[in-house]
Amino acid sequence: MTPHPLWKDQRPGPAAWKPAPELSRRERGEEQDRAAGGHAARQMRLPNGRTVHASVALRVFPSGRRIYAYLRWSDRGRTRERYVGEVDGPTREENLRQAWRQIHTSELLSQRDQPTRPRHNNTRETNSWASTPNSRAVMRANRGRDTRPERALRSAVHALGLRYRVATRPIKDIRRTADLVFPRAKVAVFLDGCFWHGCPQHHRPATGATANFWRTKIEANKRRDTDTDQRLHNAGWEVVRIWEHDDLEEAAHRVAAAVRDQPQGPR
């Protein structure tokens, strides 16, 4: 899917993401209901057994040209939120619908309690893999390939006349998969998600019972990224890392420059 032209040339206008100031609290709730597909479609079961109604917040960062969606809910008077993804509609109504579709597809509202495996008394809770249903839902949502930013980047790079391999190991003996690989030029491209790779601009640390798990997970991902870069550099590869919030057409030109600057090896 090609990003909305609005993102290429200018900052999205308020009508694409800001709520109308004259809306009452009840009317804002009705706005969320319409976008989600009904009031019941916003129900969220918390790990403590309580049921709340979540909402979607849309944000554009200073000097930014992208609209980010966050799932928000209240737990005992404290507002919680989780990053959902990017949206690209021309109106707030359409962007709310896009966000709710992503939430339902990723099962981010499914936090029903599940039987837990017994653990030894000396085992720390943070060692348990995705120990809550919400963590498991987020992990499941990360398994897909061919995300919108990936498709947009591939399309932009292809339009510059470059050909590449998709989702493959630059070096067979090293179990690290790059999003785009240029074997002859020995260039590996990684498109990093803001949440999973700890983007300094957009990453929002998790809170509550799962905070330690996610902090450990994200820090491990960052260490793995650094290790991957070092391994590939040692083997003579050029590494290009791109954040999902980057302007992907500009990123495509960075990739093209890296490929063309490298000596071309045999096919």
ABEGO torsion letter per residue (X at the ends): XBBBAAAAABBBBAAAABBBAABBAAAAAAAAAAAAGEAAAABBBBAAGBBBBBBBBBBBBBGBABBBBBBBBBBGGBBBBBBAEBBABABAAAAAAAAAAAAAAAGAABABBBBBBBBBAABBAAABBGABAAAAAAAAAAABBGBAAAAAAAAAAAAAGBBBBBGBBABAABBBBBABBBAAAGBBBBBBBAAAAGBAAABBBBBEAAAAAAAAAAAAAAAAAAAAAAAAAAAGBBBBBBBAABBAAAAAAAAAAAAAABBBBBX
